[in-house]
Amino acid sequence: MSYGPSSVALESFASLFTKILHYTQHKNLPKGQSLHAHLIKTDISSSCIYLSNSIVNLYAKCHCLFDAHLAFQEIQNKDIVSWNCLINGYSQLGRRDSSISVLNLFKQMRRENYLPNPHTFSGIFTAVSTLEDAFSGKQAHCLGFKLGCLSDVFVGSSLLNMYCKAGGHLVDARKMFDEMPERNSVSWTTMISGYATQRLVKEALGMFRVILWERGQDVNEFVFTSVLSAIALPEFIYVGKQIHGFSLKNGFLWTVSVANATVTMYAKCGSLDDACWAFELSSEKNSITWSAIITGYAQNGDCMKALKLFSEMHLCGMNPSEYTLVGVLNACSDFDALREGKQVHGYLIKLGFVPQMYILTALVDMYAKCGNVTDARRGFDYLKEPDIVLWTSMIAGYVNNGDNENAMGMYCRLLMEGVVPNELTMVSVLKACSSLAALEQGKQIHAHIVKHGFSLEVPIGSALSTMYAKSGSLHEGDLVFRRMPARDLVSWNSMMSGLSQNGRGVEALELFEEMLLDGTRPDYVTFVNILSACSHMGLVKRGWKIFKMMSYEFGIEPRLEHFACMVDMFGRAGKLYEAKEFIESAANHVDCGLCLWRILLSACRNYRNYELGAYAGEKLMELGSQESSAYVLLSSIYSALGRLEDVERVRRLMNLRGVSKEPGCSWIELKSQFHVFVVGDQLHAQIVDIREELWRLSKLMKDEGYKPDFDPCLELEGVMDI
């Protein structure tokens, strides 16, 4: 009678078990599959739970989870190791679907009355971290505490990682960290990374100091990588340099991950020279190293350097990662480099990256920002279920290219499909409403902002006040402006612009003084708004003072817009010869003759100073103006002066230079619909009724005794329109 396996059988089991372990360690799937087939054929594994579990573990480690699940189901008498092999296999994939499978397996395991051990909880907490499901994580935490499984340092580190990745639970993570009976380098690294993810730089640096004090030389490269990743603001760069020096002293800078984190740290802090130096010193550059330096230059505005580095990377034979490609596409977006963007698009198709969401989003953003909205829309339509980032990129693309109607249409479609907008979506839609002066639609967007719980923080508050101001609803704009918890310069500029454009220049000037008292430093846009307000109010002395203040007090060199405001201010006040002298003196500062002489020409027409108007017009002719209005005005002035030969000369010059008068265009919003009218256009569906009503109103005005003012210049302009 036999009571157990013979010594020969035991030796056979040991040999097979050793082979499976060897194949698992080396992830030799073909050999493992061959051995599994042998075990099935000889029916050896069915009598040994160790062999059965090893087969499940083999498939799980090789990421063949379907085969692992089949092998798991074949085990008749499962133990906790069987469940752990499958649970940890799924959790290590790090995907959302596999993490859901982990939780389902755990529920099934509990239903079948298997008691989890520390290894089980390690897999559960890893899966919950991927899902960022704090509720399920806390339930598992309670069960692990009840079963006494949390004293294991690996389980504790997994639980700590779960709390760090679940947003808003860093306090729980720190409490868990402080209560851990034993900590290893993974625990410290996880806690520092948690602070780094939430941009809590001071807390991350505090943890780093503590670990140096407690563990001294027993600090590994992962700790350095984590703390360097936390430093992303220029004010902390001096600390980053100290950590860089410390890592160099301890020989960690030659580790690829630390070198990459150092390059990224300098790039995020805006110190590109140091980033480039760290990049050059990196002994083993990989795609992450290249991605860090390329993205750094792109984010700091040096897009040409980013594209040049990408070309060098390609010449070095280094294949880019998806993150590198996203950085390059962002550089093309910011630099308006459509040709280079198309080349990168073709390259990433060749590499097989297109179907990935973040690359498609970067492509749509690149095409939209480079003005190719058609190709951007093709990329958008390629995805059946675009995410909110893609929706926002498409809407912003339409807005930035002046197609505000399509932007509004995309937003309506977004709402119909049940997609929840984010702050950037709302900002883009508000910009569209501002450009269209669509007050009613803007009010609806305001209601959506309240509905979705967005606050009046920048940038939403700024965009909302701008929309109301540009639509002429200054009271509502001021209410939003005053309720903003903090105001940026854009907010101040928007309100000043709205007040200035709506004839409330005194209030714009008062707001300017309030802004200075608030400690906000003005920029060149601020002075355009204020000088425009002075121009509309006829405040010449105040305007002169502010114009000089711009350079003397704030060091802002006047631009074309500021000179134009000054000429307009002189012209509106009737100080035409002062305007002429100002233009001639401004020629030493900017190349702005065309714009400034054009403003003076209009002012001369308004004040019927035809002699000076002819002088300004001839200056425009000398400079080769392509504006039809300049030729029409000058011709009108010569006609008023009776200089018919000059009238003919200007008209011949206009024809010779190929200048044509653009037709006038206007639009009106009525019942949430925009009606566009162009001179001579007969395409409107109600054009007959509109013309009849205009004829009736004209007759009514004449019957009431209305007589239009006669201006020979205006009369001739009308003749040239015909």
PECORDA-V597961 format. One record per helix or strand of 3 or more residues. SS is the DSSP state (H for helix, E for strand). FROM is the first residue (numbers start at 1). TO is the last residue. If there is no record, write none. Layout:
ss = (SS;SS)
from = (FROM;FROM)
to = (TO;TO)
//
This chain:
ss = (H;H;H;H;H;H;H;H;H;H;H;H;H;H;H;H;H;H;H;H;H;H;H;H;H;H;H;H;H;H;H;H;H;H;H;H;H;H;H;E;E;H;H)
from = (7;29;45;49;65;80;96;118;134;153;170;185;201;221;234;256;272;287;303;322;338;357;373;388;404;423;439;460;474;489;505;524;540;560;576;593;610;628;644;665;673;687;712)
to = (25;42;47;61;74;91;111;131;146;165;179;197;215;230;249;268;281;299;315;335;351;369;382;400;416;436;451;470;483;501;518;537;552;572;586;606;622;640;656;670;678;703;721)
//
